[in-house]
Amino acid sequence: MDSGSSESSVCDRTLLRMRAAVADEASQQKLDLALLWHDLIGGKRKIHDAFSTGERWYLLLTAADAAGVACTPLAPRKRDVLVRTLLSRGQKVVAMELERAPSTIAFVLRQCLEFMGLSCAPLHLPPLLAVAAMAALGHSEVCEARLGALPDPDGPLIVVSVARLDARLATLLPPAEFAVARLLVDGKTHREIAAQRHTSARTIANQLRSSFQRLGVSGRADLLRYIVSWEAATTARLHQVSA
């Protein structure tokens, strides 16, 4: 792809996301997040795009049949790996639980994400996907998302969003660590965060290491689980009471 085509694609995606945010803001409808999760693992919906703003996490969805994909559910063994990963402290823990190589777990997770329409690495799954999974499993205080619709030349898109749950980290982390943690939650790499923060990747790594120690987590997947679960809400409330 030449640079002109690449820039055009980025502009188109940016415009689509702006339109999605506007459509979402105007919506008064709600969606049960457990239902969203079951539609995704059941093959009924595919993720067209995932993005974040300073206030909300978003998913843009298509119907599976609209994308020409049969509504075949995710295989139970793959679903088990995905759920275990979301509930545990990451891929290495699941690998030990199932007595399989970490590379095998990573491969299965990538297959799960591709099944749902995503091309990202397992380490960068969208925050809202984690929220939906946790809601379906009874591990999230957030059970509903805002639901909107967006006309599109390739077929109508469903816009789903929730207010960012990582805002609560502001009471638990220093400002610089909080800002860096939010970018990590958004799926940014250390290098991308460093570029955005105008600092070095080593500084970002040190800030993340410090924030992980404060929160008692061991990486992005564990941080997501912490943010979405009741554990984080309880910790934040206790912190505010004792402050």
Residue frames relative to the residue before (quaternion, step in Angstrom):
aa qw qx qy qz dx dy dz
M 1.0000 0.0000 0.0000 0.0000 0.00 0.00 0.00
D 0.3599 -0.7378 0.5202 0.2357 3.62 -0.81 0.94
S 0.7000 -0.4947 0.3105 0.4109 3.56 -1.28 0.36
G 0.6225 0.5515 -0.3420 0.4375 3.60 1.08 -0.71
S 0.6650 0.4882 -0.2985 0.4800 3.56 0.97 -0.87
S 0.6391 0.5330 -0.3230 0.4507 3.56 1.02 -0.83
E 0.6643 0.4949 -0.3025 0.4715 3.59 0.93 -0.90
S 0.6334 0.5300 -0.3259 0.4601 3.58 1.03 -0.77
S 0.6480 0.5200 -0.3117 0.4611 3.56 1.00 -0.85
V 0.6470 0.5110 -0.3136 0.4710 3.58 0.99 -0.84
C 0.6517 0.5129 -0.3112 0.4641 3.60 0.97 -0.85
D 0.6460 0.5172 -0.3164 0.4637 3.57 0.98 -0.86
R 0.6669 0.4953 -0.3032 0.4669 3.57 0.94 -0.87
T 0.6399 0.5236 -0.3206 0.4622 3.57 0.98 -0.83
L 0.6554 0.5055 -0.3066 0.4700 3.59 0.95 -0.88
L 0.6412 0.5234 -0.3257 0.4570 3.58 0.97 -0.87
R 0.6653 0.5022 -0.3049 0.4606 3.57 0.94 -0.85
M 0.6266 0.5257 -0.3344 0.4682 3.58 1.03 -0.73
R 0.6575 0.4985 -0.3025 0.4772 3.58 0.96 -0.88
A 0.6372 0.5333 -0.3231 0.4529 3.57 1.02 -0.81
A 0.6565 0.5117 -0.3091 0.4600 3.58 0.95 -0.86
V 0.6407 0.5134 -0.3193 0.4731 3.59 1.04 -0.77
A 0.6584 0.5007 -0.3060 0.4714 3.59 0.94 -0.92
D 0.6439 0.5262 -0.3140 0.4582 3.56 1.01 -0.81
E 0.6540 0.5313 -0.3095 0.4407 3.57 0.93 -0.90
A 0.7023 0.4732 -0.2609 0.4635 3.57 1.08 -0.74
S 0.5954 0.6106 -0.3537 0.3843 3.58 1.24 -0.33
Q 0.2160 -0.7587 0.6026 0.1211 3.53 -1.21 0.70
Q 0.5260 0.6570 -0.3954 0.3678 3.59 1.29 0.01
K 0.2457 -0.7556 0.5918 0.1360 3.53 -1.29 0.53
L 0.1676 -0.7695 0.6095 0.0910 3.55 -1.23 0.58
D 0.4367 -0.6706 0.5394 0.2618 3.55 -0.97 0.91
L 0.4012 -0.7495 0.4736 0.2301 3.59 -0.56 1.15
A 0.5886 0.5561 -0.3745 0.4516 3.59 1.10 -0.56
L 0.6382 0.5171 -0.3176 0.4737 3.57 1.05 -0.79
L 0.6175 0.5402 -0.3384 0.4608 3.57 1.02 -0.80
W 0.6588 0.5140 -0.3114 0.4527 3.59 0.87 -0.93
H 0.6866 0.4807 -0.2881 0.4632 3.58 0.88 -0.92
D 0.6146 0.5263 -0.3466 0.4745 3.60 1.11 -0.59
L 0.6693 0.5038 -0.3000 0.4563 3.59 1.01 -0.79
I 0.7255 0.3974 -0.2599 0.4982 3.60 0.83 -0.88
G 0.6434 0.5106 -0.3196 0.4724 3.57 1.28 -0.33
G 0.5163 -0.6780 0.3952 0.3429 3.57 1.28 -0.04
K 0.4874 0.6873 -0.4268 0.3283 3.60 1.24 0.12
R 0.7737 0.1850 -0.1092 0.5960 3.57 1.21 -0.55
K 0.1692 -0.7576 0.6211 0.1082 3.54 -1.19 0.62
I 0.4342 -0.6896 0.5161 0.2637 3.56 -1.10 0.70
H 0.2649 -0.7794 0.5550 0.1198 3.55 -0.61 1.19
D 0.7769 -0.1142 0.1054 0.6102 3.57 1.07 -0.78
A 0.1015 -0.7592 0.6388 0.0725 3.54 -1.28 0.46
F 0.1457 0.7934 -0.5788 0.1197 3.56 -0.89 0.90
S 0.2905 -0.7445 0.5787 0.1625 3.53 -1.33 0.26
T 0.1643 -0.7163 0.6592 0.1592 3.52 -1.32 0.42
G 0.7157 -0.4304 0.3079 0.4558 3.57 -1.22 -0.12
E 0.7560 0.3852 -0.1934 0.4926 3.58 1.22 -0.49
R 0.8359 0.1504 -0.0223 0.5274 3.60 0.99 -0.77
W 0.3292 -0.6762 0.6165 0.2330 3.53 -1.41 0.33
Y 0.1459 -0.8249 0.5458 0.0178 3.58 -0.94 0.95
L 0.0496 -0.7165 0.6898 0.0914 3.47 -1.42 0.46
L 0.1724 -0.7309 0.6483 0.1257 3.56 -1.13 0.75
L 0.1124 -0.8406 0.5298 -0.0072 3.54 -0.64 1.17
T 0.1592 -0.7330 0.6487 0.1289 3.52 -1.30 0.50
A 0.5206 -0.5766 0.5051 0.3760 3.55 -1.28 0.27
A 0.5699 -0.6260 0.4073 0.3428 3.58 -0.97 0.85
D 0.6769 0.4894 -0.3128 0.4523 3.59 0.89 -0.85
A 0.6016 0.5518 -0.3615 0.4505 3.60 1.16 -0.56
A 0.6935 0.4397 -0.2648 0.5055 3.57 1.17 -0.59
G 0.5247 -0.6616 0.3970 0.3597 3.55 1.28 0.11
V 0.5538 0.5927 -0.3887 0.4371 3.56 1.22 0.49
A 0.4596 -0.6874 0.4880 0.2796 3.57 -0.86 0.96
C 0.4734 -0.6800 0.4873 0.2758 3.56 -1.11 0.74
T 0.1815 0.7793 -0.5661 0.1981 3.55 0.44 1.26
P 0.4387 -0.7161 0.4668 0.2773 3.63 -0.69 1.00
L 0.5885 -0.5410 0.4678 0.3770 3.51 -1.31 0.42
A 0.5487 -0.6380 0.4277 0.3300 3.57 -0.89 0.94
P 0.5930 -0.6228 0.3767 0.3442 3.62 -0.91 0.91
R 0.6629 0.5049 -0.3264 0.4461 3.62 0.90 -0.82
K 0.6512 0.4935 -0.3147 0.4831 3.58 1.03 -0.75
R 0.6364 0.5272 -0.3245 0.4603 3.56 1.00 -0.82
D 0.6187 0.5498 -0.3334 0.4514 3.57 1.05 -0.76
V 0.6503 0.5040 -0.3116 0.4754 3.59 0.96 -0.85
L 0.6538 0.5215 -0.3090 0.4528 3.58 0.94 -0.91
V 0.6862 0.4804 -0.2846 0.4662 3.58 0.84 -0.97
R 0.6381 0.5260 -0.3274 0.4570 3.58 0.94 -0.87
T 0.6520 0.5219 -0.3155 0.4506 3.57 0.97 -0.86
L 0.6751 0.4987 -0.2933 0.4577 3.57 0.94 -0.87
L 0.7243 0.4368 -0.2384 0.4772 3.58 1.08 -0.69
S 0.7010 0.4561 -0.2662 0.4793 3.56 1.20 -0.45
R 0.6354 -0.5160 0.4029 0.4096 3.54 -1.26 -0.39
G 0.8097 -0.2997 0.1319 0.4870 3.58 1.02 0.70
Q 0.7778 -0.4039 0.2543 0.4089 3.49 -1.41 0.07
K 0.6417 0.5372 -0.3390 0.4298 3.60 0.96 -0.79
V 0.6359 0.5219 -0.3256 0.4662 3.57 1.02 -0.78
V 0.6599 0.4986 -0.3063 0.4713 3.58 0.93 -0.91
A 0.6207 0.5460 -0.3393 0.4489 3.58 1.00 -0.79
M 0.6673 0.4820 -0.3010 0.4815 3.59 0.98 -0.82
E 0.6404 0.5376 -0.3269 0.4405 3.59 0.98 -0.85
L 0.7709 0.3514 -0.1670 0.5043 3.56 0.93 -0.95
E 0.3618 -0.7571 0.4656 0.2813 3.56 1.35 -0.03
R 0.4906 0.6069 -0.4565 0.4273 3.52 0.88 1.08
A 0.6115 -0.5639 0.4063 0.3782 3.56 -1.23 0.47
P 0.5764 -0.5925 0.4292 0.3640 3.62 -1.03 0.71
S 0.6263 0.5409 -0.3431 0.4443 3.60 1.05 -0.70
T 0.6228 0.5291 -0.3334 0.4701 3.58 1.11 -0.67
I 0.6433 0.5126 -0.3172 0.4721 3.58 0.97 -0.86
A 0.6478 0.5167 -0.3162 0.4619 3.59 0.95 -0.88
F 0.6450 0.5248 -0.3148 0.4577 3.58 1.00 -0.82
V 0.6631 0.4960 -0.3015 0.4727 3.58 0.94 -0.90
L 0.6444 0.5215 -0.3223 0.4571 3.59 0.97 -0.81
R 0.6346 0.5178 -0.3291 0.4700 3.56 1.01 -0.77
Q 0.6286 0.5249 -0.3262 0.4721 3.58 1.04 -0.75
C 0.6304 0.5359 -0.3286 0.4554 3.59 1.02 -0.81
L 0.6807 0.4839 -0.2875 0.4689 3.58 0.90 -0.94
E 0.6394 0.5119 -0.3240 0.4734 3.59 1.00 -0.78
F 0.5943 0.5669 -0.3521 0.4489 3.58 1.10 -0.71
M 0.7310 0.4159 -0.2270 0.4910 3.57 1.02 -0.83
G 0.6523 -0.5559 0.2961 0.4216 3.58 1.30 0.10
L 0.5939 0.5960 -0.3509 0.4111 3.59 1.27 0.01
S 0.2399 -0.7706 0.5739 0.1388 3.55 -1.11 0.68
C 0.4759 0.6879 -0.4334 0.3353 3.61 1.26 0.08
A 0.5827 -0.5502 0.4601 0.3822 3.54 -1.31 0.30
P 0.6438 -0.5451 0.3648 0.3941 3.61 -1.12 0.57
L 0.6316 0.5539 -0.3339 0.4275 3.58 1.09 -0.65
H 0.7579 0.3517 -0.1844 0.5176 3.58 1.24 -0.34
L 0.2130 0.7890 -0.5496 0.1732 3.60 1.02 0.67
P 0.5949 -0.6123 0.3833 0.3526 3.62 -1.03 0.78
P 0.5611 -0.6252 0.4188 0.3448 3.61 -0.93 0.81
L 0.6613 0.5209 -0.3233 0.4322 3.59 0.93 -0.85
L 0.5849 0.5540 -0.3754 0.4583 3.60 1.13 -0.52
A 0.6444 0.5059 -0.3135 0.4801 3.57 1.01 -0.80
V 0.6279 0.5332 -0.3356 0.4569 3.60 1.01 -0.78
A 0.6601 0.5095 -0.3053 0.4598 3.59 0.93 -0.93
A 0.6564 0.5071 -0.3137 0.4622 3.58 0.93 -0.87
M 0.6762 0.4933 -0.2959 0.4603 3.57 0.87 -0.93
A 0.6202 0.5357 -0.3421 0.4598 3.59 1.07 -0.72
A 0.6687 0.5013 -0.2966 0.4622 3.58 0.95 -0.89
L 0.7183 0.4336 -0.2346 0.4909 3.57 1.13 -0.69
G 0.5162 -0.6759 0.3927 0.3500 3.57 1.32 0.05
H 0.5763 0.6039 -0.3701 0.4077 3.59 1.18 0.48
S 0.6723 0.4530 -0.3080 0.4980 3.60 1.17 0.39
E 0.4418 -0.6777 0.5199 0.2742 3.54 -1.09 0.73
V 0.6643 0.4613 -0.2936 0.5096 3.61 1.24 -0.37
C 0.0763 -0.8334 0.5474 -0.0067 3.58 -0.56 1.18
E 0.7643 0.3040 -0.1702 0.5426 3.58 1.24 -0.33
A 0.1854 -0.7499 0.6243 0.1166 3.52 -1.24 0.60
R 0.5077 -0.5936 0.5077 0.3636 3.54 -1.27 0.26
L 0.1865 -0.8068 0.5587 0.0470 3.56 -0.93 0.97
G 0.0515 0.7959 -0.6000 0.0624 3.57 -0.82 1.03
A 0.3136 -0.7258 0.5779 0.2021 3.56 -1.32 0.11
L 0.0978 -0.7979 0.5946 0.0131 3.53 -1.07 0.82
P 0.3493 -0.7273 0.5470 0.2234 3.62 -0.60 1.09
D 0.0283 0.7931 -0.6065 0.0479 3.57 -1.04 0.79
P 0.5903 -0.6039 0.3952 0.3614 3.63 -0.97 0.75
D 0.7178 0.4298 -0.2495 0.4877 3.60 1.08 -0.68
G 0.7362 -0.3308 0.2200 0.5479 3.58 1.27 0.07
P 0.5909 -0.6011 0.3941 0.3663 3.61 -1.04 0.67
L 0.2406 -0.7605 0.5905 0.1225 3.53 -1.12 0.77
I 0.3122 -0.7050 0.6027 0.2055 3.54 -1.17 0.63
V 0.1990 -0.7754 0.5925 0.0898 3.56 -0.89 1.00
V 0.0225 -0.7904 0.6112 -0.0338 3.56 -0.72 1.12
S 0.1033 0.8095 -0.5727 0.0780 3.60 -0.87 0.86
V 0.0867 -0.7436 0.6566 0.0920 3.52 -1.36 0.40
A 0.5707 -0.5526 0.4692 0.3858 3.54 -1.23 0.44
R 0.5716 -0.6171 0.4146 0.3472 3.58 -0.97 0.83
L 0.3221 -0.7605 0.5362 0.1743 3.55 -0.86 0.97
D 0.5989 0.5865 -0.3727 0.3980 3.59 1.19 -0.31
A 0.4135 0.7064 -0.4779 0.3187 3.61 1.23 0.02
R 0.6048 0.5844 -0.3503 0.4122 3.59 1.12 -0.65
L 0.5649 0.6119 -0.3928 0.3901 3.60 1.16 -0.40
A 0.5154 0.6562 -0.4103 0.3680 3.58 1.23 -0.39
T 0.6721 0.4814 -0.2983 0.4770 3.61 1.15 -0.53
L 0.7291 0.4450 -0.2158 0.4731 3.57 1.26 -0.36
L 0.7711 0.3078 -0.1498 0.5369 3.58 1.21 -0.45
P 0.5484 -0.5616 0.4839 0.3869 3.59 -1.19 0.43
P 0.6910 -0.5232 0.2986 0.3995 3.62 -1.11 0.62
A 0.6808 0.4875 -0.3093 0.4508 3.62 0.84 -0.90
E 0.6666 0.4857 -0.3002 0.4792 3.59 0.95 -0.84
F 0.6133 0.5480 -0.3389 0.4569 3.57 1.05 -0.73
A 0.6694 0.5017 -0.3018 0.4573 3.59 0.87 -0.94
V 0.6719 0.4918 -0.2942 0.4692 3.57 0.95 -0.87
A 0.6404 0.5286 -0.3258 0.4520 3.61 0.98 -0.83
R 0.6437 0.5205 -0.3284 0.4548 3.60 0.97 -0.78
L 0.6515 0.4983 -0.3221 0.4728 3.58 0.99 -0.75
L 0.6209 0.5191 -0.3431 0.4768 3.58 1.06 -0.67
V 0.6315 0.5273 -0.3260 0.4657 3.59 0.97 -0.83
D 0.6497 0.5222 -0.3105 0.4570 3.59 1.07 -0.73
G 0.5867 -0.6101 0.3594 0.3930 3.58 1.25 -0.17
K 0.4288 0.7048 -0.4637 0.3230 3.58 1.25 0.20
T 0.4348 -0.6641 0.5395 0.2809 3.56 -1.16 0.64
H 0.6805 -0.4637 0.3547 0.4428 3.57 -1.27 0.24
R 0.6634 0.5108 -0.3099 0.4505 3.57 0.94 -0.86
E 0.6585 0.4997 -0.3110 0.4690 3.60 0.97 -0.82
I 0.6397 0.5125 -0.3269 0.4704 3.58 1.01 -0.79
A 0.6417 0.5301 -0.3224 0.4508 3.57 0.95 -0.88
A 0.6548 0.5070 -0.3156 0.4631 3.59 0.95 -0.85
Q 0.6809 0.4855 -0.2883 0.4664 3.57 0.95 -0.86
R 0.7264 0.4172 -0.2274 0.4966 3.57 1.10 -0.72
H 0.3640 -0.7589 0.4633 0.2773 3.57 1.35 -0.06
T 0.5755 0.5298 -0.4066 0.4720 3.53 0.85 1.04
S 0.6364 -0.5375 0.3843 0.3979 3.59 -1.24 -0.14
A 0.6104 -0.5475 0.4263 0.3819 3.56 -1.26 0.45
R 0.6080 0.5535 -0.3550 0.4450 3.59 1.10 -0.64
T 0.6339 0.5209 -0.3292 0.4674 3.59 1.00 -0.79
I 0.6432 0.5154 -0.3172 0.4691 3.57 0.98 -0.85
A 0.6453 0.5201 -0.3220 0.4576 3.58 0.93 -0.88
N 0.6602 0.5052 -0.3052 0.4645 3.59 0.97 -0.84
Q 0.6612 0.5018 -0.3099 0.4636 3.59 0.96 -0.84
L 0.6547 0.4960 -0.3129 0.4769 3.58 1.00 -0.78
R 0.6256 0.5330 -0.3397 0.4573 3.58 0.99 -0.79
S 0.6568 0.5085 -0.3036 0.4669 3.57 0.98 -0.84
S 0.6761 0.4843 -0.2995 0.4677 3.59 0.92 -0.89
F 0.6167 0.5349 -0.3493 0.4600 3.61 1.04 -0.69
Q 0.6507 0.5159 -0.3140 0.4603 3.57 0.98 -0.84
R 0.6436 0.5239 -0.3226 0.4552 3.58 0.98 -0.82
L 0.7562 0.3957 -0.1965 0.4827 3.57 0.96 -0.90
G 0.4097 -0.7257 0.4628 0.3022 3.59 1.22 -0.32
V 0.5152 0.6071 -0.4361 0.4194 3.57 1.06 0.78
S 0.3712 -0.7720 0.4879 0.1676 3.54 -1.25 0.40
G 0.8100 -0.0406 0.0195 0.5847 3.61 1.20 0.25
R 0.7446 -0.4163 0.2615 0.4515 3.57 -1.29 0.05
A 0.6534 0.5180 -0.3296 0.4428 3.59 0.87 -0.89
D 0.6667 0.4860 -0.2899 0.4851 3.55 0.99 -0.86
L 0.6207 0.5372 -0.3334 0.4636 3.58 1.08 -0.73
L 0.6365 0.5191 -0.3236 0.4697 3.59 0.97 -0.83
R 0.6493 0.5136 -0.3159 0.4634 3.56 0.90 -0.94
Y 0.6494 0.5290 -0.3036 0.4541 3.56 0.98 -0.91
I 0.6732 0.5086 -0.2939 0.4491 3.58 0.90 -0.96
V 0.7336 0.4521 -0.2367 0.4488 3.55 0.87 -1.00
S 0.6770 0.5341 -0.3024 0.4062 3.58 1.02 -0.78
W 0.6675 -0.4879 0.3878 0.4074 3.52 -1.34 0.25
E 0.5390 0.6478 -0.3920 0.3690 3.57 1.17 -0.63
A 0.6837 0.4884 -0.2961 0.4542 3.55 0.89 -0.93
A 0.6451 0.5239 -0.3269 0.4500 3.57 0.95 -0.85
T 0.6614 0.5098 -0.3047 0.4580 3.56 0.95 -0.89
T 0.6509 0.5173 -0.3135 0.4588 3.57 0.95 -0.91
A 0.6563 0.5179 -0.3120 0.4513 3.58 0.92 -0.91
R 0.6630 0.5037 -0.3140 0.4561 3.57 0.93 -0.85
L 0.6492 0.5141 -0.3145 0.4641 3.58 0.97 -0.88
H 0.6327 0.5360 -0.3260 0.4540 3.54 1.04 -0.83
Q 0.6756 0.4976 -0.2946 0.4574 3.58 0.94 -0.93
V 0.6396 0.5327 -0.3234 0.4501 3.58 1.05 -0.78
S 0.7326 0.4406 -0.2303 0.4648 3.56 0.96 -0.94
A 0.5543 0.6343 -0.3895 0.3725 3.59 1.24 -0.39
